[in-house]
């Protein structure tokens, strides 16, 4: 591991000032569950770390107004067990409870979880130069294309990268129209979660629509009646500490058996959290039946493109989404 210097900030403004002063090579660190891992692999090599785990007010949670608000420094474990979310927005609580392991959730922050790097086995294991990876070294190629691609994306992939976006929480936030509040030397701004993640295109090393030195200070989710009828379904190789092979976040505003409004996003199958607008359009305004749920789920994968070993993810994704839609609908009965 490369040697680095270290600061601990007390306020967001202090952290930003330290970042600007440190210049290129500075990184923020909170729980460190992703960054430390990549540092040990030699993928991330920061020259200076700025600890933002204890910023004043960073762990604030407010569910009393017309929105849900989570400070960027709130712990995943705490939010997953919030009684308001468990009752009124299970899709949010479940997406956190099913992520990683309890030990990691006890350390990881909800803001940091949004900024997990999109990665695949070739990205993680290629720092020694054995495997080309456009995310690590732009222009070097992608070993996953034509390689062992069982876990790779079938939606949103490009000729430069097929790595799957790893998060669960970002999928649920995408479905629920969340926004993030960020702060930099230029002041605060608000970014929709749906615009935070960049498609890989020809530049997969550029992952987030954040400016240098910006800190995620908060996450806001509009309150909606659909929250009560919601679920996060995750299918993976093992029950803990595994990324999704396919996942679905679904929230439905129901009028009897008819869907008034749907909020749906996919994970585990795409290069970023994937809003399933086609699926929403098919279920909205109609009674929720097994046939309609399956038809709507199939529409989400119309443009799917499989590689050599991940064709199964298309059918798995369809079935996972259809079941999640039906499960969310049952919550209203």
SVG drawing of the C-alpha trace seen along z (x, -y; Angstrom):
<svg xmlns="http://www.w3.org/2000/svg" viewBox="-60 -29 65 48">
<polyline fill="none" stroke="black" stroke-width="0.4" points="0.0,0.0 1.3,-3.4 2.1,-5.8 -0.4,-8.6 -1.0,-11.6 -4.2,-11.9 -6.5,-14.6 -9.7,-14.4 -12.3,-17.1 -15.0,-18.4 -17.2,-20.2 -18.0,-19.8 -16.4,-23.2 -13.2,-22.2 -13.1,-18.9 -13.5,-20.8 -10.8,-23.3 -8.4,-20.4 -9.3,-18.7 -8.5,-21.9 -5.3,-22.4 -4.2,-18.8 -4.8,-19.0 -4.6,-16.0 -4.5,-12.7 -6.9,-13.7 -9.7,-11.4 -12.5,-11.6 -13.0,-8.6 -15.9,-7.8 -16.5,-4.1 -13.8,-3.2 -15.4,0.2 -14.9,-0.3 -11.9,-2.6 -9.7,-0.6 -10.4,2.5 -9.3,0.8 -6.2,-0.6 -5.1,2.9 -5.6,4.1 -3.5,1.3 -6.3,-0.2 -6.8,-3.3 -3.6,-5.1 -4.5,-8.3 -1.8,-10.6 -3.9,-12.2 -7.0,-11.0 -9.5,-13.3 -11.6,-11.6 -15.3,-12.8 -16.8,-10.1 -17.4,-12.5 -18.6,-15.7 -21.0,-17.7 -24.6,-16.8 -23.6,-14.3 -25.6,-11.5 -28.9,-13.5 -32.1,-11.7 -35.4,-13.5 -38.6,-11.7 -41.1,-14.3 -41.6,-16.6 -42.8,-16.1 -39.6,-14.2 -37.3,-11.6 -33.8,-13.0 -30.7,-11.0 -27.4,-12.7 -24.5,-11.4 -22.7,-10.2 -25.6,-8.1 -24.8,-4.4 -26.4,-1.9 -27.2,0.4 -29.0,-2.4 -31.1,-3.4 -32.0,0.2 -33.5,0.6 -35.4,-2.7 -39.0,-1.9 -40.5,-4.5 -38.8,-3.0 -39.6,0.5 -43.3,-0.4 -43.8,-3.0 -40.9,-2.5 -39.7,1.1 -38.0,0.9 -35.5,-1.5 -34.9,0.5 -34.7,3.8 -32.2,2.5 -29.8,1.6 -30.4,4.7 -29.6,7.0 -26.4,5.2 -22.9,6.6 -22.7,8.0 -23.7,6.8 -20.1,5.9 -19.8,3.7 -23.2,2.1 -22.1,1.1 -19.3,-0.8 -20.5,-2.0 -22.4,-5.3 -25.4,-5.8 -23.6,-8.6 -20.5,-6.6 -22.6,-3.6 -23.8,-5.8 -20.2,-6.2 -19.1,-2.5 -17.0,-2.1 -18.6,0.0 -16.4,3.0 -16.0,6.6 -13.5,9.4 -11.2,8.1 -11.2,4.6 -10.4,5.9 -7.8,8.5 -6.1,6.7 -4.0,4.1 -0.9,6.3 -1.4,5.7 -2.5,9.2 -6.0,8.1 -6.8,4.9 -9.5,2.7 -10.7,-0.6 -11.8,-1.7 -8.4,-1.3 -6.4,-2.3 -8.5,-4.1 -7.9,-2.8 -6.4,0.5 -9.4,2.6 -11.9,4.8 -11.0,8.3 -14.6,9.1 -15.8,8.7 -15.1,12.2 -14.0,13.4 -15.7,14.8 -18.7,12.6 -21.2,14.4 -21.7,11.5 -21.6,8.7 -24.3,6.3 -27.0,7.1 -28.3,3.5 -26.4,0.3 -23.1,1.9 -20.8,0.4 -17.9,1.7 -15.6,0.3 -17.1,1.8 -19.8,4.3 -19.3,4.0 -22.4,4.1 -23.3,1.3 -22.9,3.0 -25.2,1.1 -28.6,2.0 -29.4,-1.3 -28.9,-3.3 -31.4,-1.1 -34.1,-1.8 -33.3,-5.5 -33.6,-5.6 -37.0,-4.0 -38.1,-6.5 -37.0,-9.6 -34.4,-10.6 -32.1,-13.5 -28.7,-14.0 -27.4,-17.2 -23.7,-17.9 -21.4,-20.6 -18.1,-21.9 -16.0,-25.0 -18.5,-26.5 -21.4,-26.0 -24.3,-23.5 -26.3,-21.9 -28.9,-19.2 -28.4,-16.2 -31.1,-13.6 -29.9,-10.2 -30.9,-9.2 -28.3,-11.6 -25.5,-10.7 -24.3,-7.6 -22.7,-8.1 -23.1,-5.5 -19.8,-3.8 -19.8,-4.8 -16.2,-5.3 -15.1,-6.7 -16.0,-4.0 -13.4,-5.5 -15.7,-8.5 -18.5,-7.1 -20.2,-9.9 -21.5,-13.4 -19.7,-15.0 -17.2,-17.8 -13.8,-17.5 -14.0,-17.9 -17.8,-17.6 -19.2,-15.9 -22.5,-14.1 -24.1,-15.9 -27.6,-14.4 -30.1,-12.2 -33.7,-13.3 -36.7,-11.0 -40.1,-12.5 -42.8,-10.9 -45.4,-8.9 -48.2,-6.6 -46.4,-4.0 -43.9,-3.5 -46.2,-1.3 -46.6,1.1 -43.0,1.6 -40.3,4.2 -36.7,4.9 -36.0,8.3 -32.4,9.5 -31.3,12.7 -27.6,13.7 -25.3,16.6 -25.3,16.6 -27.4,14.9 -24.8,12.5 -21.8,10.5 -22.6,11.0 -23.6,8.6 -27.0,9.2 -27.3,11.3 -30.6,9.5 -32.6,7.2 -35.7,5.1 -37.0,2.1 -40.7,1.7 -43.2,-0.7 -46.8,-0.8 -49.6,-3.3 -52.6,-1.1 -56.4,-1.7 -57.8,1.7 -56.2,4.1 -55.4,1.3 -52.0,-0.4 -52.3,-4.2 -48.6,-4.9 -45.5,-2.7 -41.8,-3.3 -39.5,-0.6 -35.8,-0.2 -33.4,2.7 -30.1,3.7 -27.6,6.5 -28.2,6.5 -27.1,3.0 -24.0,0.7 -25.9,-1.8 -29.1,-1.7 -31.7,-1.2 -35.1,-2.9 -37.6,-0.7 -39.9,-3.3 -41.4,-0.9 -42.4,1.5 -44.0,-1.4 -46.1,-2.4 -47.4,1.1 -48.7,1.6 -49.9,-1.9 -53.7,-2.3 -54.4,1.4 -55.4,4.2 -52.3,6.0 -52.3,9.6 -49.6,12.2 -49.8,11.9 -49.5,8.1 -46.6,8.2 -44.7,10.7 -45.4,8.6 -44.2,5.5 -41.1,7.2 -40.3,8.5 -40.5,4.9 -37.7,3.8 -35.3,6.2 -36.3,5.5 -32.9,4.0 -30.8,6.4 -27.6,7.7 -25.9,10.8 -22.4,12.0 -21.1,15.6 -22.0,16.7 -24.7,14.3 -27.7,14.9 -29.4,16.4 -29.5,13.0 -32.1,11.8 -34.7,14.4 -33.6,14.2 -34.1,10.4 -37.5,10.8 -38.7,13.3 -37.2,11.3 -38.9,8.1 -42.3,9.8 -42.2,11.4 -41.2,8.1 -44.1,6.3 -46.6,8.9 -45.1,8.9 -45.4,5.1 -49.0,5.3 -49.8,7.9 -48.6,5.4 -51.8,3.4 -54.2,6.3"/>
</svg>
